[in-house]
Amino acid sequence: MSSPHVPSQNGVVESLDAHRATPAPQTAGASATFSELLKRVKAEGLLDFDPRYYTGRLALNTLLLAAGFTAFFLLGDSWWQLVVAAWLGLCGTQSAYMFHDAGHKAMFRDKRVATAVGYIHANLINGSSYGWWVNHHNRHHSNPNHLDMDPDIGRRTAIFDLKQYASRRGVKRFIVRYQSVLFFVLLVFESLKMNKTAIKVISQGQTKRPVLEASLIVLRAAIYLTLAFTVLSPLLAVVFIVVQQFVQGLYFGMIFAPNHKGMEIRDGEEETLDWLERQVLTSRNIRPSRIIDFMYGGLNYQVEHHLFPSMAQKNLPRARELTREYCAERGVPYHEVGFWASYREVAGFLHEVSAPVRRGEVEQTLERRAA
C-alpha cells in the first residue's frame, strides 16, 4: 500500500464506545491534521527505504528456517520432532511479516524484488495467496474497524457489533455466545483458513497471477508432504503437520488479535473519520521491548503502522515517539497498553458485545439502540 494522501479534516471523536462511534465536541484534537505529522516524520527520513535492513531480516529468517530443517533431518523419526514443528510454526509467522512488509512496499525501491519476496514468503513458505492478501489487507487499512468496509471484520465468526449476530447460523451462534474465550481457541485454525482461502480465490480466478500462485502452493505442498511422510512415520507425520499448523495459526492470530478489536467501531455507507483519526482511534499499540518488537514484527506499533503503512519496521519506534507527542499536543486519544492488558481488553470487548446473546435479549437491545 503506498503512502496515503493527505485527507480532509472532520474533527476528532474523543469519547469511545465499545460498539459504535460517538462524536465529541469539535475542540479536543480539532486542529490535528495528518499533513503536519507527516512533515515531522518525513523530516527525519523515516519513510526512506532501507534495503540493508530488510536484507538482514530476510537473511535472519532464512537462518531460522534452515535451523529448523537441519534439526528435522538430524532428529529423523523421533517424537522430538514436535519441537521442530512448533519452531517451524513460529518461523512461518516470521516469514509472514516479510510478505506483509513487501505488500506495503516498505522493503525495496524495486517493485519486482519486493513482489518476488511477497510471493515466496506468502505462497511458497506459507501456502497463502499473496495477490488476495494484498488486496484484502489494503482495504482493511483504508477503513479499519468499519463494519461494512473492513474485510477483516466481515470474515470472522466472532461479532464486533450486535447487528452482525443475525447473519450467524448453527454452531457459529454457539461460538458467538462464548466468543471471549472461543475466539482465542479457534485461532489455531488461522493458518489453515489462510490456506483454504488461497485455494478458493486462486481457483476462482480472483488473483492477477493464478498460475504462478497455484504453482508455488503446489510446490510447497509437494515438498512439505514428501518430507513429512518420508522422514517420519505416518502417525508422527500427521501429528507433526497438525502441531506446525496449529502453532503457526495461534501465533499468527495472537499477533493480529489486539491490533483493533475493542477499539473505535464505525458503521454506515460512508467513512466518518479523516485519515489521522481513522488510524489512531481504531488502533491499539502494545508497549514495546526488544522481545515484543521481534515477536510482533513491528505490528505492536499498530498506530504508526496504520498511519505510515510503507514505513520500514526499524523506523516505527521513532515514529511512535513523534506520533505520541503530536497526539498529546492536539488532544487526540492514543491508546497503548502492556502485553497482557491488550488481550484482556480484547476478551472484555468480545464478552460485552455478546452479552445480549447470552441473556437472550438481542432484539430488545437492537430496538433500544435504534430508538
C-alpha positions as CSV (number, residue, x, y, z in Angstrom):
1,M,0.0,0.0,0.0
2,S,1.5,3.3,-1.0
3,S,1.8,6.3,1.4
4,P,-1.7,7.7,2.0
5,H,-2.9,11.0,0.6
6,V,-3.4,13.9,2.9
7,P,-7.1,13.7,4.0
8,S,-9.6,16.4,4.8
9,Q,-10.3,17.2,8.4
10,N,-13.6,16.1,10.1
11,G,-12.8,16.6,13.7
12,V,-11.9,14.1,16.4
13,V,-14.0,11.5,18.1
14,E,-12.9,11.8,21.7
15,S,-15.3,9.6,23.5
16,L,-15.0,5.9,22.6
17,D,-17.9,3.4,22.9
18,A,-17.3,-0.3,22.7
19,H,-19.9,-0.7,20.0
20,R,-20.0,2.4,17.8
21,A,-18.6,5.8,17.5
22,T,-20.0,8.8,19.4
23,P,-19.0,12.2,18.0
24,A,-17.3,14.5,20.5
25,P,-17.3,18.3,20.6
26,Q,-15.0,19.8,17.9
27,T,-12.5,21.1,20.4
28,A,-10.0,18.4,21.5
29,G,-7.9,17.4,18.5
30,A,-9.8,19.7,16.2
31,S,-6.6,21.2,14.8
32,A,-4.9,17.9,14.3
33,T,-4.0,17.1,10.7
34,F,-2.2,14.2,9.2
35,S,-0.2,16.5,6.9
36,E,1.6,18.2,9.9
37,L,2.5,14.9,11.5
38,L,3.7,13.6,8.1
39,K,6.0,16.6,7.7
40,R,7.7,15.7,11.0
41,V,8.1,12.1,10.1
42,K,9.5,12.9,6.6
43,A,11.9,15.5,8.1
44,E,13.7,12.7,9.9
45,G,13.8,10.4,6.9
46,L,11.5,7.8,8.5
47,L,9.8,7.0,5.2
48,D,13.0,6.4,3.3
49,F,13.8,2.9,2.0
50,D,16.4,0.9,3.9
51,P,17.2,-2.2,1.8
52,R,20.1,-3.2,4.0
53,Y,17.8,-3.6,7.0
54,Y,15.4,-5.9,5.0
55,T,18.3,-7.8,3.5
56,G,19.4,-8.6,7.1
57,R,15.8,-9.5,8.1
58,L,15.5,-11.9,5.1
59,A,18.8,-13.5,6.0
60,L,17.8,-14.0,9.6
61,N,14.5,-15.6,8.6
62,T,16.4,-17.9,6.2
63,L,18.7,-18.9,9.1
64,L,15.8,-19.6,11.3
65,L,14.2,-21.8,8.7
66,A,17.5,-23.5,7.9
67,A,18.0,-24.3,11.6
68,G,14.5,-25.9,11.7
69,F,15.1,-28.1,8.6
70,T,18.6,-29.1,9.9
71,A,17.1,-30.3,13.2
72,F,14.3,-32.0,11.2
73,F,16.8,-34.2,9.3
74,L,19.1,-34.8,12.2
75,L,16.3,-36.0,14.5
76,G,14.7,-38.3,12.0
77,D,11.7,-40.4,13.1
78,S,11.5,-39.1,16.7
79,W,8.7,-37.5,18.7
80,W,11.2,-34.7,19.5
81,Q,10.2,-33.6,16.0
82,L,7.1,-31.9,17.6
83,V,9.5,-29.3,19.0
84,V,10.7,-28.7,15.4
85,A,7.1,-28.5,14.3
86,A,6.5,-25.7,16.8
87,W,9.7,-24.0,15.7
88,L,8.6,-24.1,12.1
89,G,5.2,-22.7,13.1
90,L,7.0,-19.7,14.6
91,C,9.2,-19.4,11.5
92,G,6.1,-19.3,9.3
93,T,4.7,-16.2,11.1
94,Q,8.1,-14.5,11.0
95,S,8.1,-15.1,7.2
96,A,4.6,-13.7,7.1
97,Y,6.0,-10.4,8.3
98,M,8.1,-10.3,5.2
99,F,5.3,-10.7,2.7
100,H,3.3,-8.2,4.9
101,D,6.0,-5.5,4.5
102,A,6.6,-6.4,0.9
103,G,2.9,-5.9,0.2
104,H,3.1,-2.5,1.8
105,K,6.1,-1.5,-0.4
106,A,8.2,-0.9,2.7
107,M,11.1,-3.1,1.6
108,F,12.8,-2.2,-1.6
109,R,12.5,0.5,-4.2
110,D,12.5,-2.1,-7.0
111,K,8.9,-3.4,-7.1
112,R,9.9,-6.6,-8.8
113,V,12.2,-7.6,-6.0
114,A,9.5,-6.7,-3.4
115,T,6.9,-8.7,-5.3
116,A,9.2,-11.7,-5.6
117,V,9.7,-11.6,-1.8
118,G,5.9,-11.4,-1.4
119,Y,5.2,-14.5,-3.5
120,I,8.0,-16.6,-2.0
121,H,7.1,-15.8,1.6
122,A,3.3,-16.0,1.1
123,N,2.7,-18.8,-1.4
124,L,5.8,-20.9,-1.2
125,I,6.6,-20.7,2.5
126,N,3.1,-20.2,4.0
127,G,0.7,-21.6,1.4
128,S,-1.2,-18.3,1.3
129,S,-2.2,-16.2,-1.6
130,Y,-0.1,-13.0,-1.9
131,G,-2.4,-11.4,-4.5
132,W,-5.5,-11.9,-2.5
133,W,-3.8,-10.8,0.8
134,V,-2.5,-7.5,-0.7
135,N,-6.0,-6.5,-1.9
136,H,-7.7,-7.7,1.3
137,H,-5.2,-6.0,3.6
138,N,-5.2,-2.7,1.7
139,R,-9.0,-2.5,2.1
140,H,-8.6,-3.1,5.8
141,H,-6.0,-0.3,6.1
142,S,-8.3,2.1,4.2
143,N,-11.2,1.7,6.6
144,P,-10.1,-0.2,9.8
145,N,-12.9,-1.4,12.1
146,H,-15.6,-0.2,9.7
147,L,-18.4,-2.8,9.8
148,D,-19.2,-2.5,6.1
149,M,-15.8,-1.6,4.7
150,D,-13.2,-3.6,6.6
151,P,-13.0,-7.1,5.3
152,D,-11.1,-8.3,8.4
153,I,-14.3,-7.8,10.4
154,G,-16.6,-9.4,7.8
155,R,-14.6,-12.7,7.6
156,R,-14.7,-13.6,11.3
157,T,-17.1,-15.9,13.1
158,A,-17.0,-13.6,16.1
159,I,-19.1,-10.5,16.1
160,F,-17.9,-7.0,16.8
161,D,-21.3,-5.4,16.8
162,L,-24.6,-7.0,17.9
163,K,-26.2,-6.3,14.4
164,Q,-23.8,-8.9,13.0
165,Y,-25.5,-11.7,15.0
166,A,-28.4,-12.1,12.6
167,S,-26.1,-13.4,9.9
168,R,-24.7,-16.2,12.1
169,R,-26.2,-19.7,11.9
170,G,-25.8,-23.0,13.7
171,V,-22.6,-23.6,15.5
172,K,-21.5,-20.0,14.8
173,R,-24.2,-18.8,17.1
174,F,-22.8,-21.0,19.9
175,I,-19.3,-19.6,19.2
176,V,-20.6,-16.0,19.5
177,R,-22.2,-16.8,22.9
178,Y,-18.8,-17.6,24.3
179,Q,-16.6,-15.7,21.9
180,S,-14.5,-14.1,24.6
181,V,-12.9,-17.5,25.0
182,L,-13.6,-19.4,21.8
183,F,-12.2,-16.6,19.7
184,F,-8.7,-17.3,21.0
185,V,-9.2,-21.1,20.9
186,L,-10.1,-21.0,17.3
187,L,-7.0,-19.1,16.3
188,V,-5.2,-22.4,16.0
189,F,-7.1,-22.8,12.6
190,E,-5.9,-19.4,11.3
191,S,-3.1,-20.8,9.1
192,L,-5.4,-23.4,7.7
193,K,-8.0,-20.8,6.9
194,M,-5.4,-18.8,5.0
195,N,-4.5,-21.9,3.0
196,K,-8.2,-22.7,2.3
197,T,-8.8,-19.1,1.2
198,A,-5.8,-19.2,-1.1
199,I,-7.1,-22.3,-2.9
200,K,-10.6,-20.8,-3.2
201,V,-9.6,-17.4,-4.6
202,I,-7.0,-18.8,-7.0
203,S,-9.4,-21.5,-8.3
204,Q,-12.0,-18.8,-8.9
205,G,-9.5,-16.6,-10.8
206,Q,-9.6,-13.8,-8.2
207,T,-5.9,-13.1,-8.3
208,K,-3.7,-11.5,-11.0
209,R,-1.2,-14.4,-11.4
210,P,-3.3,-17.5,-10.6
211,V,-0.8,-19.9,-12.4
212,L,2.2,-18.6,-10.5
213,E,0.4,-18.6,-7.2
214,A,-1.0,-22.1,-7.7
215,S,2.3,-23.4,-8.9
216,L,4.1,-22.1,-5.8
217,I,1.4,-23.5,-3.4
218,V,1.5,-27.0,-5.2
219,L,5.3,-27.0,-5.0
220,R,5.2,-26.2,-1.3
221,A,2.6,-28.9,-0.6
222,A,4.7,-31.4,-2.5
223,I,7.9,-30.6,-0.6
224,Y,6.1,-30.4,2.7
225,L,4.2,-33.7,2.5
226,T,7.1,-35.6,0.9
227,L,9.5,-34.7,3.6
228,A,7.0,-35.3,6.4
229,F,5.9,-38.8,5.2
230,T,9.4,-39.8,4.0
231,V,11.4,-38.9,7.1
232,L,8.6,-39.6,9.7
233,S,6.3,-42.5,10.4
234,P,2.7,-41.9,9.1
235,L,1.3,-41.2,12.5
236,L,4.1,-38.9,13.5
237,A,3.9,-37.1,10.1
238,V,0.2,-36.3,10.7
239,V,0.8,-35.1,14.3
240,F,3.8,-33.0,13.0
241,I,1.7,-31.3,10.4
242,V,-1.1,-30.6,12.9
243,V,1.3,-29.1,15.5
244,Q,3.1,-27.0,13.0
245,Q,-0.2,-25.6,11.6
246,F,-1.8,-25.0,15.0
247,V,1.3,-23.3,16.4
248,Q,1.6,-21.1,13.4
249,G,-2.2,-20.3,13.3
250,L,-2.2,-19.4,17.1
251,Y,0.9,-17.2,16.8
252,F,-0.4,-15.5,13.6
253,G,-3.8,-14.9,15.2
254,M,-2.5,-13.7,18.5
255,I,-0.3,-11.1,16.7
256,F,-3.3,-9.6,14.9
257,A,-5.9,-10.0,17.6
258,P,-5.1,-7.0,19.8
259,N,-4.4,-4.6,16.9
260,H,-8.0,-3.2,16.5
261,K,-10.5,-5.3,18.4
262,G,-12.2,-3.3,21.2
263,M,-11.2,0.0,19.6
264,E,-13.4,2.5,17.7
265,I,-16.1,0.9,15.5
266,R,-17.9,2.7,12.7
267,D,-20.8,1.8,10.5
268,G,-22.7,3.1,7.5
269,E,-22.2,3.7,3.8
270,E,-19.6,6.4,4.3
271,E,-16.4,6.8,6.3
272,T,-16.9,9.4,9.1
273,L,-13.3,10.0,10.1
274,D,-10.3,11.5,8.3
275,W,-7.1,9.6,7.9
276,L,-5.4,10.6,11.2
277,E,-8.5,9.9,13.3
278,R,-9.3,6.7,11.4
279,Q,-5.9,5.1,12.1
280,V,-5.2,6.4,15.6
281,L,-8.7,5.9,17.1
282,T,-9.1,2.4,15.7
283,S,-5.6,1.0,16.6
284,R,-4.1,-0.3,19.8
285,N,-0.3,-0.3,20.5
286,I,1.4,-2.9,22.7
287,R,4.2,-1.3,24.8
288,P,7.5,-2.1,23.1
289,S,10.5,-4.0,24.2
290,R,13.1,-5.9,22.2
291,I,11.3,-9.2,22.6
292,I,7.9,-7.7,21.8
293,D,9.2,-5.9,18.8
294,F,10.7,-9.1,17.4
295,M,7.8,-11.4,18.2
296,Y,5.3,-8.9,16.7
297,G,7.4,-8.0,13.7
298,G,6.8,-4.3,14.4
299,L,3.0,-4.7,14.4
300,N,2.9,-3.8,18.1
301,Y,3.4,-0.3,16.7
302,Q,-0.1,-0.6,15.2
303,V,-1.0,3.1,15.3
304,E,2.2,4.1,13.5
305,H,2.0,1.2,11.0
306,H,-1.6,2.3,10.1
307,L,-0.6,5.9,9.7
308,F,2.5,5.1,7.7
309,P,2.0,1.7,6.2
310,S,5.0,1.9,3.9
311,M,7.4,2.7,6.7
312,A,10.2,0.2,7.4
313,Q,9.9,-1.8,10.7
314,K,13.1,-0.3,12.2
315,N,11.7,3.3,11.9
316,L,8.5,2.6,13.8
317,P,9.9,3.2,17.3
318,R,10.9,6.7,16.4
319,A,7.6,7.3,14.6
320,R,5.9,6.2,17.8
321,E,7.7,9.0,19.7
322,L,6.7,11.6,17.2
323,T,3.1,10.4,17.0
324,R,2.6,10.3,20.7
325,E,4.0,13.8,21.1
326,Y,1.7,15.1,18.3
327,C,-1.4,13.4,19.6
328,A,-0.7,14.8,23.1
329,E,-0.3,18.3,21.7
330,R,-3.6,18.1,19.7
331,G,-5.7,16.2,22.3
332,V,-6.1,13.1,20.1
333,P,-6.6,9.9,22.1
334,Y,-3.6,7.5,21.7
335,H,-4.1,4.0,23.2
336,E,-1.1,1.9,24.2
337,V,-1.1,-0.9,26.8
338,G,1.1,-3.8,28.0
339,F,1.1,-7.3,26.5
340,W,-1.4,-9.0,28.9
341,A,-3.6,-5.9,29.1
342,S,-4.1,-5.9,25.4
343,Y,-5.6,-9.4,25.4
344,R,-7.7,-8.7,28.4
345,E,-9.2,-5.7,26.6
346,V,-10.0,-7.8,23.5
347,A,-11.6,-10.6,25.7
348,G,-13.6,-8.0,27.6
349,F,-14.8,-6.3,24.5
350,L,-15.9,-9.6,22.9
351,H,-17.6,-10.6,26.1
352,E,-19.5,-7.3,26.3
353,V,-20.6,-7.5,22.7
354,S,-22.0,-11.0,23.1
355,A,-23.7,-10.3,26.5
356,P,-27.2,-9.7,24.9
357,V,-26.9,-13.1,23.1
358,R,-26.2,-14.9,26.4
359,R,-29.2,-13.1,28.0
360,G,-31.5,-13.8,25.1
361,E,-32.0,-10.0,24.6
362,V,-30.7,-9.5,21.1
363,E,-33.8,-8.0,19.6
364,Q,-34.6,-5.8,22.6
365,T,-31.1,-4.4,22.7
366,L,-31.1,-3.6,19.0
367,E,-34.5,-1.9,19.4
368,R,-33.3,0.2,22.3
369,R,-30.2,1.2,20.2
370,A,-32.4,2.2,17.3
371,A,-34.8,4.3,19.4
